[in-house]
Amino acid sequence: MSETDGLVSAYVSDADRDAEATVRPRRLAEFIAQDRVRDQLDLLLQGAMRRGSPPDHILLSGPPGLGKTSLANIVAAELGAGIRVTSGPAIERSGDLAAILTSLAEGDVLFIDEIHRIARPAEELLYSAMEDFRVDVVVGKGPGATAIPLDVEPFTLVGATTRSGLLTGPMRDRFGFVAHLDFYAPADLETLLHRSARILGVPITPEGAIEIAGRSRGTPRIANRLLRRVRDYAEVRADGVVDLDTARSALIVYDVDALGLDRLDRAVLTALVDSFRGGPVGLSTLAVAVGEQPDTVEEVCEPFLVRAGLLARTPRGRVATEAAWHHLGRTPPNGIFGADSPAAPDLFSLDTDQP
């Protein structure tokens, strides 16, 4: 994938980490949208602080880029507690997790990102830590092995996952509060862009924010990333103000179209429509046609294309929908393309639980 292809990827890149830390909300009141989750979380935290005890363990699920990491940091900030951050893939052995747990102070927050990828021995160790605040560390091997029980200070685990279906039942059951984050509406993204622009010192007009929000796939991370790239364009080739014309011109340069599709997304749709007459076609064949690996097409492109109603997965393979033909300006095989043809569907009225 080229450098610009990553602009509309919801997965965090190395360049995003420092930039996101600048605009990330610090308190629950600053967190935009996700009203239901925010209200529920506020009740959970307020109740725990009044009782003087750590809140129940929290599981945050949803697609990448919607604010799970921000909420984990907000939980710690609202509680006035320290936070220890790690990820599921980084915990390969139960001993690694035991070292982290025993170093926590009372009331601390442990944030495990991508918790569904934690190793099974570490997951089983986590069960007793979550329920009884105790871990058993096995010393030695074979008949002489000894389990040494270690007490853990009361803590709150915040787990984040983009694939909640991969969590085991015992793990899910140990969370006292489970929240699912949904994609943002355009109006919420506009509010977020204005806030980020103020923090970054970027002059932005309402029309400029609307244009960027409409191409952000309902994802704050993408909206902030596009804002930074449009800022670069505005400072170098315009008067420094992110207005409608500047936003449109910048996003043309960065190859992000009106629906938020990038070069690879359009390549997948174009291959389906032009080379395979709309499909069905197998994933491997489609990946070869666009010069990418099958897992890149499946994990990076397809989720948004399916959610946008431009591509369908069928038992026989991938199929371009009628909306995809219209978006590419092609004539569908079962109809005539014209001014009265239906437009692409409203991206934010679709079922966001689709893969």
C-alpha angles and dihedrals in degrees: 000000000000124000093258092052089072093062094087097035112114092209116102119251129200090256090054098057099073093037093051091050088062097054099030113121114250101198136037091247090059094052109107123221123342085102096171094049091044093052093046092048092049091055091048094051096042091050093050093049092051090052091046094232135109114271123248118281112277130219118196117191134178143095119313121276099032099109109273093135091046091053091050090055090045091054090056092045094049091050093045088233136133121257130216115199127203138138138236097248091051092060102075100152134036089238090062091056093044090055090052095046096048091051094058120108122223112288095012122146120235112201117197113185119205088013092175088072096058115125115261097240090051091047092054090050089051092058095069092040092055095045106031103015089237135113130196113218114199114219120195131003138264123005091343095057114124129197113221114198115220125189119230124207113248107272141164119243117210111192124189126196137172091196109044091170089071093060114104118242095245091052095049092047092058094064114092094198125036121184132180119208117216131206115274124254116238092251091056091049090051090055090048092049092052090051093048091046091054091051093047093043094241117150106226132175124217089249091052091051091049091052094050093043091053091058097044099088091235090291124124094207091057092045092054091045093051090047090057092050093047088049089057091052093046092051096046105035105019140033095285095260119117102223132152097276093044093049092049094047092047095049090049088056090049091047097240112140132207094278094046095257117147132203095282094047091053091044090057092049093044092051091050093049103036103031101032102025091242098314154210092221131157122254095243093050091048091049091052090050092057096037097244138115116267093240090054091054093044099044103030106032110023102058093062095037090053093045091049091053093242099113134031130201113221133173088257096049143276120334130193111230124224089258089060091055090051093047091054091046093244129138111251114233091239100042148022121265112230147130092290095052114121116262125232111288125266102272094211098052092060127099103272093196092077114112 
